[in-house]
Amino acid sequence: VPLIIIVAWIGGIPMDLDLNILEIGSLGLSILITAFTLQDGTSHYMKGLILMLCYIIIAEFLFFLCQISGQEVLI
């Protein structure tokens, strides 16, 4: 992330790390879910499914957050 901020600063694109509560919460939740899922060091299809569903749910929340706040969604 810091490299992206520096490149955006050089390019004149305003970008900061001012995150709202949903973004901070989803980051923390994804870190916890990933840590608990990969804690024992083994892999299983169900663990991959849990991580994929977590990613999809966070993406949907952020997509609808941008829709509600009127921000442009960059996909």
Backbone as XML, in Angstrom:
<?xml version="1.0"?>
<chain id="A" units="angstrom">
  <residue number="1" name="VAL">
    <atom name="N" x="0.813" y="-1.204" z="0.000"/>
    <atom name="CA" x="0.000" y="0.000" z="0.000"/>
    <atom name="C" x="0.854" y="1.264" z="0.000"/>
  </residue>
  <residue number="2" name="PRO">
    <atom name="N" x="1.921" y="1.369" z="0.777"/>
    <atom name="CA" x="2.695" y="2.619" z="0.743"/>
    <atom name="C" x="3.252" y="2.943" z="-0.635"/>
  </residue>
  <residue number="3" name="LEU">
    <atom name="N" x="3.630" y="1.934" z="-1.425"/>
    <atom name="CA" x="4.138" y="2.195" z="-2.763"/>
    <atom name="C" x="3.054" y="2.814" z="-3.640"/>
  </residue>
  <residue number="4" name="ILE">
    <atom name="N" x="1.827" y="2.353" z="-3.510"/>
    <atom name="CA" x="0.716" y="2.913" z="-4.283"/>
    <atom name="C" x="0.487" y="4.368" z="-3.901"/>
  </residue>
  <residue number="5" name="ILE">
    <atom name="N" x="0.583" y="4.683" z="-2.628"/>
    <atom name="CA" x="0.401" y="6.059" z="-2.168"/>
    <atom name="C" x="1.482" y="6.964" z="-2.750"/>
  </residue>
  <residue number="6" name="ILE">
    <atom name="N" x="2.720" y="6.490" z="-2.769"/>
    <atom name="CA" x="3.825" y="7.286" z="-3.306"/>
    <atom name="C" x="3.664" y="7.492" z="-4.812"/>
  </residue>
  <residue number="7" name="VAL">
    <atom name="N" x="3.295" y="6.434" z="-5.534"/>
    <atom name="CA" x="3.091" y="6.556" z="-6.980"/>
    <atom name="C" x="1.934" y="7.499" z="-7.285"/>
  </residue>
  <residue number="8" name="ALA">
    <atom name="N" x="0.852" y="7.427" z="-6.519"/>
    <atom name="CA" x="-0.270" y="8.343" z="-6.719"/>
    <atom name="C" x="0.141" y="9.774" z="-6.416"/>
  </residue>
  <residue number="9" name="TRP">
    <atom name="N" x="0.958" y="9.973" z="-5.403"/>
    <atom name="CA" x="1.430" y="11.321" z="-5.065"/>
    <atom name="C" x="2.282" y="11.897" z="-6.196"/>
  </residue>
  <residue number="10" name="ILE">
    <atom name="N" x="3.151" y="11.074" z="-6.773"/>
    <atom name="CA" x="3.981" y="11.515" z="-7.888"/>
    <atom name="C" x="3.106" y="11.835" z="-9.101"/>
  </residue>
  <residue number="11" name="GLY">
    <atom name="N" x="2.071" y="11.043" z="-9.342"/>
    <atom name="CA" x="1.174" y="11.253" z="-10.475"/>
    <atom name="C" x="0.144" y="12.339" z="-10.259"/>
  </residue>
  <residue number="12" name="GLY">
    <atom name="N" x="0.084" y="12.916" z="-9.068"/>
    <atom name="CA" x="-0.870" y="13.977" z="-8.784"/>
    <atom name="C" x="-2.272" y="13.494" z="-8.479"/>
  </residue>
  <residue number="13" name="ILE">
    <atom name="N" x="-2.413" y="12.218" z="-8.133"/>
    <atom name="CA" x="-3.729" y="11.657" z="-7.798"/>
    <atom name="C" x="-3.914" y="11.742" z="-6.292"/>
  </residue>
  <residue number="14" name="PRO">
    <atom name="N" x="-4.989" y="12.412" z="-5.824"/>
    <atom name="CA" x="-5.195" y="12.503" z="-4.378"/>
    <atom name="C" x="-5.623" y="11.147" z="-3.790"/>
  </residue>
  <residue number="15" name="MET">
    <atom name="N" x="-4.786" y="10.614" z="-2.928"/>
    <atom name="CA" x="-5.079" y="9.323" z="-2.311"/>
    <atom name="C" x="-4.542" y="9.344" z="-0.884"/>
  </residue>
  <residue number="16" name="ASP">
    <atom name="N" x="-5.344" y="8.899" z="0.046"/>
    <atom name="CA" x="-4.896" y="8.843" z="1.424"/>
    <atom name="C" x="-5.368" y="7.541" z="2.064"/>
  </residue>
  <residue number="17" name="LEU">
    <atom name="N" x="-5.019" y="7.357" z="3.295"/>
    <atom name="CA" x="-5.418" y="6.154" z="4.022"/>
    <atom name="C" x="-6.479" y="6.473" z="5.070"/>
  </residue>
  <residue number="18" name="ASP">
    <atom name="N" x="-7.374" y="7.403" z="4.738"/>
    <atom name="CA" x="-8.468" y="7.780" z="5.624"/>
    <atom name="C" x="-9.595" y="6.764" z="5.445"/>
  </residue>
  <residue number="19" name="LEU">
    <atom name="N" x="-9.604" y="5.731" z="6.281"/>
    <atom name="CA" x="-10.558" y="4.642" z="6.153"/>
    <atom name="C" x="-11.732" y="4.843" z="7.103"/>
  </residue>
  <residue number="20" name="ASN">
    <atom name="N" x="-12.929" y="4.434" z="6.656"/>
    <atom name="CA" x="-14.089" y="4.511" z="7.545"/>
    <atom name="C" x="-14.192" y="3.229" z="8.372"/>
  </residue>
  <residue number="21" name="ILE">
    <atom name="N" x="-15.181" y="3.152" z="9.219"/>
    <atom name="CA" x="-15.285" y="2.048" z="10.181"/>
    <atom name="C" x="-15.545" y="0.709" z="9.483"/>
  </residue>
  <residue number="22" name="LEU">
    <atom name="N" x="-16.294" y="0.708" z="8.367"/>
    <atom name="CA" x="-16.553" y="-0.537" z="7.656"/>
    <atom name="C" x="-15.276" y="-1.083" z="7.019"/>
  </residue>
  <residue number="23" name="GLU">
    <atom name="N" x="-14.465" y="-0.211" z="6.469"/>
    <atom name="CA" x="-13.225" y="-0.653" z="5.840"/>
    <atom name="C" x="-12.234" y="-1.184" z="6.873"/>
  </residue>
  <residue number="24" name="ILE">
    <atom name="N" x="-12.130" y="-0.515" z="8.015"/>
    <atom name="CA" x="-11.235" y="-0.978" z="9.083"/>
    <atom name="C" x="-11.739" y="-2.301" z="9.664"/>
  </residue>
  <residue number="25" name="GLY">
    <atom name="N" x="-13.044" y="-2.393" z="9.864"/>
    <atom name="CA" x="-13.621" y="-3.626" z="10.393"/>
    <atom name="C" x="-13.462" y="-4.804" z="9.456"/>
  </residue>
  <residue number="26" name="SER">
    <atom name="N" x="-13.660" y="-4.570" z="8.156"/>
    <atom name="CA" x="-13.505" y="-5.665" z="7.199"/>
    <atom name="C" x="-12.050" y="-6.097" z="7.082"/>
  </residue>
  <residue number="27" name="LEU">
    <atom name="N" x="-11.121" y="-5.162" z="7.183"/>
    <atom name="CA" x="-9.702" y="-5.518" z="7.171"/>
    <atom name="C" x="-9.347" y="-6.367" z="8.386"/>
  </residue>
  <residue number="28" name="GLY">
    <atom name="N" x="-9.789" y="-5.939" z="9.564"/>
    <atom name="CA" x="-9.522" y="-6.704" z="10.785"/>
    <atom name="C" x="-10.175" y="-8.072" z="10.768"/>
  </residue>
  <residue number="29" name="LEU">
    <atom name="N" x="-11.423" y="-8.131" z="10.288"/>
    <atom name="CA" x="-12.135" y="-9.405" z="10.222"/>
    <atom name="C" x="-11.467" y="-10.363" z="9.243"/>
  </residue>
  <residue number="30" name="SER">
    <atom name="N" x="-11.022" y="-9.846" z="8.113"/>
    <atom name="CA" x="-10.362" y="-10.719" z="7.149"/>
    <atom name="C" x="-9.029" y="-11.244" z="7.688"/>
  </residue>
  <residue number="31" name="ILE">
    <atom name="N" x="-8.313" y="-10.428" z="8.439"/>
    <atom name="CA" x="-7.063" y="-10.892" z="9.049"/>
    <atom name="C" x="-7.348" y="-11.988" z="10.071"/>
  </residue>
  <residue number="32" name="LEU">
    <atom name="N" x="-8.361" y="-11.798" z="10.902"/>
    <atom name="CA" x="-8.702" y="-12.815" z="11.902"/>
    <atom name="C" x="-9.167" y="-14.120" z="11.267"/>
  </residue>
  <residue number="33" name="ILE">
    <atom name="N" x="-10.033" y="-14.023" z="10.257"/>
    <atom name="CA" x="-10.542" y="-15.228" z="9.607"/>
    <atom name="C" x="-9.405" y="-15.984" z="8.920"/>
  </residue>
  <residue number="34" name="THR">
    <atom name="N" x="-8.519" y="-15.248" z="8.254"/>
    <atom name="CA" x="-7.384" y="-15.898" z="7.595"/>
    <atom name="C" x="-6.457" y="-16.553" z="8.619"/>
  </residue>
  <residue number="35" name="ALA">
    <atom name="N" x="-6.193" y="-15.876" z="9.726"/>
    <atom name="CA" x="-5.316" y="-16.443" z="10.749"/>
    <atom name="C" x="-5.917" y="-17.709" z="11.364"/>
  </residue>
  <residue number="36" name="PHE">
    <atom name="N" x="-7.211" y="-17.686" z="11.696"/>
    <atom name="CA" x="-7.833" y="-18.868" z="12.294"/>
    <atom name="C" x="-7.975" y="-20.004" z="11.282"/>
  </residue>
  <residue number="37" name="THR">
    <atom name="N" x="-8.197" y="-19.662" z="10.020"/>
    <atom name="CA" x="-8.369" y="-20.697" z="9.007"/>
    <atom name="C" x="-7.056" y="-21.416" z="8.700"/>
  </residue>
  <residue number="38" name="LEU">
    <atom name="N" x="-5.961" y="-20.674" z="8.674"/>
    <atom name="CA" x="-4.671" y="-21.258" z="8.302"/>
    <atom name="C" x="-3.790" y="-21.592" z="9.498"/>
  </residue>
  <residue number="39" name="GLN">
    <atom name="N" x="-4.346" y="-21.600" z="10.677"/>
    <atom name="CA" x="-3.575" y="-21.773" z="11.907"/>
    <atom name="C" x="-2.890" y="-23.134" z="11.996"/>
  </residue>
  <residue number="40" name="ASP">
    <atom name="N" x="-3.551" y="-24.196" z="11.587"/>
    <atom name="CA" x="-2.961" y="-25.522" z="11.766"/>
    <atom name="C" x="-2.020" y="-25.929" z="10.641"/>
  </residue>
  <residue number="41" name="GLY">
    <atom name="N" x="-1.941" y="-25.151" z="9.573"/>
    <atom name="CA" x="-0.984" y="-25.418" z="8.517"/>
    <atom name="C" x="-1.430" y="-26.423" z="7.476"/>
  </residue>
  <residue number="42" name="THR">
    <atom name="N" x="-2.668" y="-26.875" z="7.541"/>
    <atom name="CA" x="-3.180" y="-27.795" z="6.532"/>
    <atom name="C" x="-4.191" y="-27.074" z="5.658"/>
  </residue>
  <residue number="43" name="SER">
    <atom name="N" x="-4.423" y="-27.638" z="4.475"/>
    <atom name="CA" x="-5.398" y="-27.038" z="3.569"/>
    <atom name="C" x="-6.526" y="-28.020" z="3.305"/>
  </residue>
  <residue number="44" name="HIS">
    <atom name="N" x="-7.673" y="-27.472" z="3.041"/>
    <atom name="CA" x="-8.863" y="-28.255" z="2.799"/>
    <atom name="C" x="-9.770" y="-27.400" z="1.932"/>
  </residue>
  <residue number="45" name="TYR">
    <atom name="N" x="-10.610" y="-28.031" z="1.116"/>
    <atom name="CA" x="-11.450" y="-27.250" z="0.224"/>
    <atom name="C" x="-12.414" y="-26.340" z="1.000"/>
  </residue>
  <residue number="46" name="MET">
    <atom name="N" x="-12.829" y="-26.769" z="2.169"/>
    <atom name="CA" x="-13.764" y="-25.966" z="2.956"/>
    <atom name="C" x="-13.096" y="-24.692" z="3.474"/>
  </residue>
  <residue number="47" name="LYS">
    <atom name="N" x="-11.830" y="-24.767" z="3.794"/>
    <atom name="CA" x="-11.111" y="-23.574" z="4.235"/>
    <atom name="C" x="-10.994" y="-22.568" z="3.089"/>
  </residue>
  <residue number="48" name="GLY">
    <atom name="N" x="-10.722" y="-23.051" z="1.897"/>
    <atom name="CA" x="-10.673" y="-22.172" z="0.734"/>
    <atom name="C" x="-12.024" y="-21.554" z="0.448"/>
  </residue>
  <residue number="49" name="LEU">
    <atom name="N" x="-13.077" y="-22.331" z="0.623"/>
    <atom name="CA" x="-14.433" y="-21.819" z="0.413"/>
    <atom name="C" x="-14.770" y="-20.730" z="1.431"/>
  </residue>
  <residue number="50" name="ILE">
    <atom name="N" x="-14.369" y="-20.921" z="2.669"/>
    <atom name="CA" x="-14.607" y="-19.908" z="3.704"/>
    <atom name="C" x="-13.883" y="-18.620" z="3.370"/>
  </residue>
  <residue number="51" name="LEU">
    <atom name="N" x="-12.639" y="-18.702" z="2.930"/>
    <atom name="CA" x="-11.887" y="-17.501" z="2.571"/>
    <atom name="C" x="-12.489" y="-16.808" z="1.355"/>
  </residue>
  <residue number="52" name="MET">
    <atom name="N" x="-12.942" y="-17.574" z="0.361"/>
    <atom name="CA" x="-13.573" y="-16.982" z="-0.819"/>
    <atom name="C" x="-14.894" y="-16.298" z="-0.457"/>
  </residue>
  <residue number="53" name="LEU">
    <atom name="N" x="-15.694" y="-16.915" z="0.395"/>
    <atom name="CA" x="-16.957" y="-16.304" z="0.807"/>
    <atom name="C" x="-16.718" y="-15.033" z="1.613"/>
  </residue>
  <residue number="54" name="CYS">
    <atom name="N" x="-15.693" y="-15.033" z="2.442"/>
    <atom name="CA" x="-15.335" y="-13.831" z="3.190"/>
    <atom name="C" x="-14.973" y="-12.708" z="2.231"/>
  </residue>
  <residue number="55" name="TYR">
    <atom name="N" x="-14.183" y="-13.018" z="1.211"/>
    <atom name="CA" x="-13.793" y="-12.024" z="0.221"/>
    <atom name="C" x="-15.007" y="-11.489" z="-0.531"/>
  </residue>
  <residue number="56" name="ILE">
    <atom name="N" x="-15.912" y="-12.357" z="-0.929"/>
    <atom name="CA" x="-17.111" y="-11.934" z="-1.670"/>
    <atom name="C" x="-17.997" y="-11.049" z="-0.808"/>
  </residue>
  <residue number="57" name="ILE">
    <atom name="N" x="-18.177" y="-11.397" z="0.451"/>
    <atom name="CA" x="-19.019" y="-10.598" z="1.345"/>
    <atom name="C" x="-18.419" y="-9.215" z="1.557"/>
  </residue>
  <residue number="58" name="ILE">
    <atom name="N" x="-17.124" y="-9.124" z="1.762"/>
    <atom name="CA" x="-16.470" y="-7.824" z="1.941"/>
    <atom name="C" x="-16.578" y="-6.997" z="0.663"/>
  </residue>
  <residue number="59" name="ALA">
    <atom name="N" x="-16.404" y="-7.636" z="-0.503"/>
    <atom name="CA" x="-16.518" y="-6.915" z="-1.776"/>
    <atom name="C" x="-17.932" y="-6.373" z="-1.971"/>
  </residue>
  <residue number="60" name="GLU">
    <atom name="N" x="-18.948" y="-7.142" z="-1.603"/>
    <atom name="CA" x="-20.330" y="-6.670" z="-1.727"/>
    <atom name="C" x="-20.598" y="-5.497" z="-0.785"/>
  </residue>
  <residue number="61" name="PHE">
    <atom name="N" x="-20.127" y="-5.578" z="0.449"/>
    <atom name="CA" x="-20.306" y="-4.472" z="1.388"/>
    <atom name="C" x="-19.672" y="-3.190" z="0.865"/>
  </residue>
  <residue number="62" name="LEU">
    <atom name="N" x="-18.445" y="-3.294" z="0.378"/>
    <atom name="CA" x="-17.763" y="-2.104" z="-0.117"/>
    <atom name="C" x="-18.404" y="-1.577" z="-1.397"/>
  </residue>
  <residue number="63" name="PHE">
    <atom name="N" x="-18.917" y="-2.460" z="-2.252"/>
    <atom name="CA" x="-19.601" y="-2.026" z="-3.463"/>
    <atom name="C" x="-20.854" y="-1.230" z="-3.118"/>
  </residue>
  <residue number="64" name="PHE">
    <atom name="N" x="-21.672" y="-1.742" z="-2.187"/>
    <atom name="CA" x="-22.888" y="-1.037" z="-1.814"/>
    <atom name="C" x="-22.598" y="0.211" z="-0.993"/>
  </residue>
  <residue number="65" name="LEU">
    <atom name="N" x="-21.503" y="0.227" z="-0.252"/>
    <atom name="CA" x="-21.113" y="1.429" z="0.471"/>
    <atom name="C" x="-20.796" y="2.554" z="-0.507"/>
  </residue>
  <residue number="66" name="CYS">
    <atom name="N" x="-20.089" y="2.229" z="-1.592"/>
    <atom name="CA" x="-19.786" y="3.236" z="-2.607"/>
    <atom name="C" x="-21.041" y="3.684" z="-3.331"/>
  </residue>
  <residue number="67" name="GLN">
    <atom name="N" x="-21.989" y="2.797" z="-3.547"/>
    <atom name="CA" x="-23.243" y="3.153" z="-4.196"/>
    <atom name="C" x="-24.052" y="4.115" z="-3.332"/>
  </residue>
  <residue number="68" name="ILE">
    <atom name="N" x="-24.087" y="3.880" z="-2.038"/>
    <atom name="CA" x="-24.862" y="4.712" z="-1.112"/>
    <atom name="C" x="-24.214" y="6.076" z="-0.953"/>
  </residue>
  <residue number="69" name="SER">
    <atom name="N" x="-22.911" y="6.111" z="-0.848"/>
    <atom name="CA" x="-22.230" y="7.380" z="-0.611"/>
    <atom name="C" x="-22.030" y="8.196" z="-1.891"/>
  </residue>
  <residue number="70" name="GLY">
    <atom name="N" x="-22.336" y="7.619" z="-3.049"/>
    <atom name="CA" x="-22.232" y="8.341" z="-4.303"/>
    <atom name="C" x="-20.843" y="8.388" z="-4.884"/>
  </residue>
  <residue number="71" name="GLN">
    <atom name="N" x="-19.926" y="7.577" z="-4.371"/>
    <atom name="CA" x="-18.574" y="7.534" z="-4.895"/>
    <atom name="C" x="-18.534" y="6.644" z="-6.144"/>
  </residue>
  <residue number="72" name="GLU">
    <atom name="N" x="-17.552" y="6.896" z="-6.986"/>
    <atom name="CA" x="-17.381" y="6.097" z="-8.191"/>
    <atom name="C" x="-16.729" y="4.787" z="-7.827"/>
  </residue>
  <residue number="73" name="VAL">
    <atom name="N" x="-17.268" y="3.682" z="-8.367"/>
    <atom name="CA" x="-16.712" y="2.371" z="-8.116"/>
    <atom name="C" x="-15.754" y="2.047" z="-9.236"/>
  </residue>
  <residue number="74" name="LEU">
    <atom name="N" x="-14.491" y="1.819" z="-8.888"/>
    <atom name="CA" x="-13.467" y="1.489" z="-9.883"/>
    <atom name="C" x="-13.242" y="0.004" z="-9.886"/>
  </residue>
  <residue number="75" name="ILE">
    <atom name="N" x="-13.703" y="-0.667" z="-10.935"/>
    <atom name="CA" x="-13.541" y="-2.119" z="-11.038"/>
    <atom name="C" x="-12.673" y="-2.421" z="-12.229"/>
  </residue>
</chain>
